[in-house]
Each structure stands twice: as structure tokens, then as C-alpha cells.
Amino acid sequence: MPALDPILAHVVPFTLVVFRLAGLFVAAPLLMSVGVPARIKAMLAVTMALAVYPTVPASWHGMGEVGWAGLLGMVVGEAAVGLVMGVVASVPILCMDMAGVFGGQVMGLGLARVYNPEMDTESDVTGQLLFMLATGAFVVMGGLEWLFVSLARTFETLPPGGIALSSAPLAGLVGVIGSGCELAIRVTLPIVAVVTLLVLIFGAIGKTMPQINVMSVGFSVKVVGGLMALAASVVVIERVVGEEVVRVLRLVGSWAAGAVGVA
């Protein structure tokens, strides 16, 4: 029907906008949580697409006819844009979870595992604690808002069809993973130092006073000492996590502002 032609001309561009936003809900912090039902994520993606679509450049509206094969490739490319941005933003938070798991293993809390609803898997108590701390820092510093603003900016720098392999921030992702692993080591070093010192002390006590049951006493002391070291370094951990989150968000924003489109 001729009356529907102006509306049908917007179906393909709007679909691409929806999938670019939907990619963010797959890997971005908080948005990827299994606690948020998939239908709610889809509804939010469509609602945000309705708000963003009027601001996309005019080049998106003159795409012409697109076949099913071409549309499928463009949808995958669009979803990859949001997915890449979400993965990069999630690296510091996941590295904090890794730091907590390693610290828990050193303290002897490896068996005390609890369900982490954010990741839909089991995690150490200390891992979940640091994961929530990093997530809180991400939210307080406006990480979600920054991600959505950066993604909206990509509609000006990336044409329809999504991201090309040559324009993906692979070097930035490798750098973020490296700095995230360094962050995890810095966070766990106080715990490792305190627990190692306690092990040496109890080893010396066990040699000089064999009548003391070092194994039963040392286990609880290691846990208490490690938790005290973690509590004493929470302020420093919060600062370094905040700095890392800001650095990652700036990387995402700079890539979104200067992304190179597909040929």
C-alpha cells in the first residue's frame, strides 16, 4: 500500500539501530546480568532505539533495498558494535572478580563458594565482594550513562553495517586486559603478603613448639588476617578501581568518537 511506503523505508534502519543497542545489553556491566529477564532487555533496547533513531544521520535513511543475506550481515555487524563496547567496559570488573577469587584461594576460602547472580555462576566470597565493589564504582562514576552516550555517538562515526575488523579496538582491548590483570595483582598483593607472613610465623612456631596444633589454629588466623588486610586496603582499592574504570570509559568514548567505518 502506498500509504505505508514512508514507514517501511524506516524498518531496516530502525532494526539496525535496535541491534546496535542490543549488543550493549549482552556484555555491558549490570546490563548483562541474568537477573534482568531477556524480554526486559529487548524492551529496553527497542525503547532506547525509539529515542535514538530520530537523531541518526540522514545517511541511515537512504539505504535502499537490502536482501536477506545482506541484512543478516549488517545485523551481526551492528550487534558487534555494542558487544565490543560492553566487553571493554566489563574487563576491569571481571578482573576484580578474578582478584577476589585468587585472594580467597590464598586465605583458604576456596571451598566457601556462593552463587553470583550477576554472572550466573559460583564465585568465592571475596570474589563476589570485590565484584560488587567494582560494579558500584562503575555505576557511581556514571559508567552506564557514558556507555550509552558513546554508543549514540557511533551512529555518526560508523555507517550502517556495523564494525569492520580493521576498525575494532583490538589494541585497546589487549591493553585493557593487561592493565586489568595488573589491577588484580595489585589488589591481591596485601592479602598474599599478610597470609605469607602468617604462614612463615606459624611454620616457625610449629618447629619450636610442636605441641601446638598449628593446622587448626593457623587456618582461622589466615582467614582473619587476610580479611583484615582486605578491609584495610578497601579505600585504596576503591581509588585504583575508579581510576581504571575512568581510563576504560575514556578509551571507549575516544574510540566511539573516532571509529572508522566499514568500507
Secondary structure, 3 states (H helix, E strand, C coil): CHHHHHHHCCHHHHHHHHHHHHHHHHHCCCCCCCCCCHHHHHHHHHHHHHHHHHHCCHHHCCCCCCCHHHHHHHHHHHHHHHHHHHHHHHHHHHHHHHHHHHHHHHHCCCCCEEEECCCCEEEEHHHHHHHHHHHHHHHHCCHHHHHHHHHHHHHHHCCCCCCCHHHCCHHHHHHHHHHHHHHHHHHHHHHHHHHHHHHHHHHHHHHHCCCCCHHHHHHHHHHHHHHHHHHHCHHHHHHHHHHHHHHHHHHHHHHHHHCCCCC
